[in-house]
Amino acid sequence: MSALKTAIDQIRETRAKVYADDPDQFVCDANSVKEAARDHTDRWLYELIQNCDDAFAKSVCVHIAGATLYVADDGRGLTPAAVKSLSKTHFPVKSAGAIGRK
């Protein structure tokens, strides 16, 4: 099993246990996600490009096919730590002062 799949499975299992033990945490997390979504309204393309920069990409390809947008880069790709950070709000792996750190 890949390290990313293992990380995703562990995150999913942990969150399921947390929500089973404390259903109010689900409400708190949902509200945090709504707040984060409001913060990023009309910024989604910028955020995708920022992710490419975070991965130290030298090139980025943006392709639109029908109603689907593809964004690809030649960067380092996701790490288990990045997957964990992306699965939560306000849990950055970027260093203090980094562009886009939330």
QUIGI-V469667 format. One record per pair of residues at least 4 apart in sequence whose ideal C-beta (glycine too) atoms are under 8 Angstrom apart, sorted by the first residue. I is the first residue (numbers start at 1). J is the second residue. D is the distance in whole Angstrom. If there is no record, write none. Layout:
# QUIGI-V469667
i->(I/I)
j->(J/J)
d->(D/D)
This chain:
# QUIGI-V469667
i->(1/1/1/2/3/3/3/4/4/4/4/4/5/6/6/7/7/7/7/8/8/9/10/11/11/11/11/12/13/14/15/15/16/17/18/18/19/19/19/23/24/25/26/27/28/29/29/29/30/31/32/32/32/33/33/34/35/35/36/36/36/37/39/39/40/40/43/44/45/45/46/47/47/48/48/49/49/49/50/50/50/51/52/52/52/52/52/53/53/54/54/54/55/55/55/55/56/56/57/57/57/58/58/59/59/60/60/60/61/61/61/61/62/62/62/63/63/63/63/64/64/64/65/78/78/78/79/80/81/81/82/82/83/84/84/84/85/85/85/89/90/92/92/92/94/94/94/95/96/97)
j->(5/6/9/6/7/79/80/8/78/79/80/83/9/10/80/11/80/83/84/12/83/13/14/15/83/84/87/16/17/18/19/87/20/21/22/25/23/25/26/27/28/29/30/31/32/33/88/89/34/35/36/89/90/37/89/38/39/89/40/89/102/41/43/102/44/47/47/48/49/62/50/51/100/52/71/53/60/71/54/99/100/55/57/60/71/73/75/57/99/75/94/100/73/75/76/77/75/76/73/74/75/74/75/73/74/71/72/73/70/71/72/73/69/70/71/69/70/71/72/68/69/70/70/82/83/86/83/84/85/93/86/93/87/88/91/93/91/92/93/102/102/98/101/102/98/100/101/101/101/101)
d->(5/5/8/7/6/8/5/6/6/8/6/6/6/6/7/6/4/5/6/6/6/6/6/6/7/6/5/6/7/6/6/8/6/6/6/6/6/6/5/7/6/6/6/6/7/6/8/8/7/7/6/4/7/6/6/7/7/8/6/5/8/7/8/8/6/6/6/7/6/8/6/7/8/7/5/7/6/8/6/7/5/7/4/5/7/4/6/7/8/8/7/7/6/3/5/7/5/6/3/5/4/6/8/7/5/7/7/5/7/7/5/7/7/7/5/8/4/8/8/7/6/8/7/5/6/8/7/6/6/5/6/6/6/7/7/8/5/6/4/8/6/8/5/6/4/7/4/7/7/7)
